[in-house]
Amino acid sequence: MASQYIQLMWSMAKTGTIGFGGGPSVVPLIRHETVQQYGWMSDEEFGEIFVLANTLPGPIATKMAGYIGYQLKGVPGAIAAIIAHILPSSLAMIVCMSMVNFFSNSPIVQGMISAVVPVVAVMLGMMAYEFAEKAVKGLGIAVGVVCFIIALALLQWVDLHPAIVIVLFIGYGTVHFRLRARLAADKRKGGRS
């Protein structure tokens, strides 16, 4: 029955178009379409689908659209529902990015971007200062400065991937306080001799 495909695609296109704020905010719209508008399932069935979709990884609204389409029309229904749900926002994103690219050479847009760059730089600088302050409080000034220099060397000159550097420093952080306590104990023992 072609009309059910049309209803399915129209309902999923609406939820993909007017749903704002991410997957969880779209769920009530999907419920309205599937339970109240078309009566494809009961509230209990919708609740079960919601729980199932919530437990699986990925965007919940897309998973629900796919499952509803599958329940109504099998694999072709799932494909149609997913495409109808994601197509409007995908097209809107392409249009918006095209406009940004088109106007990126505009002197007005260049001026706007140039005016915002110092603000972003100040915000990043403030964040870096706050992180450095926390590092010095946790590690001490000497160790904090040494860690800063090592991190800078690994990231800039050795060109190590940031994730690897983070893992290395997390590893050091797990032993830092024990190492510091041991050094302090050794220092006390040396002072008593």
PLY file of the C-alpha trace (Angstrom):
ply
format ascii 1.0
element vertex 193
property float x
property float y
property float z
element edge 192
property int vertex1
property int vertex2
end_header
0.00 0.00 0.00
1.81 3.09 -1.29
-0.20 5.50 0.87
1.32 4.04 4.06
4.82 4.66 2.64
3.79 8.25 1.94
2.37 8.64 5.47
5.50 7.11 6.98
7.84 9.33 4.99
5.74 12.44 5.60
5.58 11.83 9.36
9.33 11.16 9.64
10.14 14.19 7.45
8.05 16.36 9.79
9.82 15.06 12.88
13.20 15.57 11.22
12.28 19.10 10.16
10.53 20.60 13.18
12.34 18.62 15.86
14.81 20.99 17.51
17.32 20.29 20.25
18.50 16.78 19.53
17.05 13.29 19.64
15.26 13.27 23.01
13.30 16.41 22.13
12.05 14.75 18.91
10.68 11.66 20.68
7.35 13.34 21.64
6.87 14.38 18.00
7.51 10.82 16.82
5.07 9.54 19.46
2.41 11.99 18.27
2.81 10.86 14.67
2.95 7.11 15.32
0.50 6.72 18.21
-1.95 9.60 17.96
-1.90 10.72 14.33
-1.74 7.40 12.47
-2.33 4.82 15.22
0.44 2.54 14.00
1.10 1.35 17.56
-0.12 1.69 21.14
1.53 3.75 23.87
2.90 0.55 25.40
4.51 -0.52 22.12
5.95 2.96 21.65
7.36 2.85 25.19
9.05 -0.47 24.43
10.57 0.95 21.25
11.76 4.01 23.19
13.46 1.85 25.82
15.07 -0.35 23.17
16.29 2.66 21.16
17.63 4.29 24.32
19.79 1.29 25.17
21.50 1.12 21.77
24.30 3.49 20.73
23.62 6.27 18.26
20.98 8.97 17.75
17.70 7.88 19.32
15.36 9.62 16.86
16.98 7.95 13.86
16.85 4.53 15.54
13.17 5.02 16.36
12.39 6.12 12.81
14.15 3.04 11.47
12.33 0.68 13.83
8.91 2.19 13.13
9.56 1.96 9.40
10.71 -1.63 9.80
7.63 -2.55 11.83
5.33 -1.08 9.19
7.03 -2.05 5.94
10.08 -4.17 6.71
13.55 -3.23 5.46
12.28 -0.89 2.68
10.14 0.90 5.29
13.11 1.29 7.63
15.24 2.74 4.83
12.46 5.10 3.74
11.80 6.28 7.31
15.46 6.93 8.07
16.04 8.81 4.83
12.86 10.86 5.32
13.90 11.68 8.89
17.48 12.78 8.20
17.10 14.31 4.73
15.54 17.67 5.75
18.20 18.50 8.34
20.97 17.24 6.04
19.77 19.48 3.23
19.42 22.44 5.61
22.98 21.87 6.82
24.29 21.74 3.24
22.45 24.96 2.36
23.71 26.74 5.48
27.31 25.62 4.94
27.09 26.66 1.28
25.95 30.11 2.38
28.81 30.34 4.87
31.30 29.32 2.17
29.75 31.73 -0.32
29.87 34.66 2.05
33.22 33.75 3.64
35.07 36.01 1.17
32.77 38.92 1.94
34.58 41.82 3.65
31.70 42.08 6.13
31.95 38.40 7.11
35.76 38.64 7.25
35.42 41.63 9.55
32.98 39.77 11.78
35.31 36.77 12.01
38.33 39.01 12.65
36.46 40.81 15.43
35.54 37.54 17.15
39.05 36.01 17.02
40.45 38.13 19.89
37.48 37.21 22.07
38.04 33.51 21.42
41.78 33.94 22.07
41.07 35.61 25.44
38.59 32.87 26.37
41.13 30.16 25.48
43.83 32.04 27.41
41.61 32.29 30.49
40.82 28.58 30.25
44.54 27.75 29.88
45.34 29.90 32.93
42.64 28.15 35.00
43.96 24.73 33.95
47.54 25.76 34.75
46.42 27.04 38.15
44.70 23.72 38.92
47.77 21.80 37.75
50.07 23.83 40.01
47.72 23.32 42.98
47.62 19.57 42.37
51.22 18.94 41.32
53.18 21.81 42.79
54.94 24.58 40.87
58.08 22.65 39.95
56.30 19.50 38.74
53.60 21.60 37.02
56.21 23.56 35.04
58.11 20.36 34.15
54.88 18.69 32.99
54.04 21.78 30.91
57.46 21.70 29.23
57.27 17.94 28.59
53.75 18.23 27.16
54.81 21.12 24.93
57.82 19.16 23.68
55.79 16.01 23.01
53.03 17.88 21.18
55.06 20.46 19.25
58.45 18.95 18.55
57.95 15.18 18.79
54.52 15.62 17.15
52.94 12.93 19.30
49.18 12.51 19.01
47.37 14.47 21.78
45.47 11.36 22.91
48.77 9.56 23.57
50.10 12.54 25.55
46.91 12.63 27.62
47.16 8.90 28.35
50.83 9.31 29.37
49.99 12.11 31.79
47.00 10.24 33.19
49.40 7.38 33.84
51.79 9.72 35.62
48.90 11.22 37.59
48.00 7.81 38.99
51.43 7.52 40.66
52.21 11.20 41.35
51.00 11.38 44.95
52.55 8.02 45.89
55.83 9.12 44.35
55.67 12.45 46.17
54.93 10.72 49.49
57.85 8.32 48.96
60.23 11.21 48.16
59.06 13.06 51.29
59.57 9.93 53.41
63.06 9.44 51.96
63.84 13.07 52.70
62.73 12.66 56.33
64.83 9.50 56.69
67.84 11.29 55.23
67.33 14.19 57.65
67.26 11.88 60.68
70.53 10.17 59.83
0 1
1 2
2 3
3 4
4 5
5 6
6 7
7 8
8 9
9 10
10 11
11 12
12 13
13 14
14 15
15 16
16 17
17 18
18 19
19 20
20 21
21 22
22 23
23 24
24 25
25 26
26 27
27 28
28 29
29 30
30 31
31 32
32 33
33 34
34 35
35 36
36 37
37 38
38 39
39 40
40 41
41 42
42 43
43 44
44 45
45 46
46 47
47 48
48 49
49 50
50 51
51 52
52 53
53 54
54 55
55 56
56 57
57 58
58 59
59 60
60 61
61 62
62 63
63 64
64 65
65 66
66 67
67 68
68 69
69 70
70 71
71 72
72 73
73 74
74 75
75 76
76 77
77 78
78 79
79 80
80 81
81 82
82 83
83 84
84 85
85 86
86 87
87 88
88 89
89 90
90 91
91 92
92 93
93 94
94 95
95 96
96 97
97 98
98 99
99 100
100 101
101 102
102 103
103 104
104 105
105 106
106 107
107 108
108 109
109 110
110 111
111 112
112 113
113 114
114 115
115 116
116 117
117 118
118 119
119 120
120 121
121 122
122 123
123 124
124 125
125 126
126 127
127 128
128 129
129 130
130 131
131 132
132 133
133 134
134 135
135 136
136 137
137 138
138 139
139 140
140 141
141 142
142 143
143 144
144 145
145 146
146 147
147 148
148 149
149 150
150 151
151 152
152 153
153 154
154 155
155 156
156 157
157 158
158 159
159 160
160 161
161 162
162 163
163 164
164 165
165 166
166 167
167 168
168 169
169 170
170 171
171 172
172 173
173 174
174 175
175 176
176 177
177 178
178 179
179 180
180 181
181 182
182 183
183 184
184 185
185 186
186 187
187 188
188 189
189 190
190 191
191 192
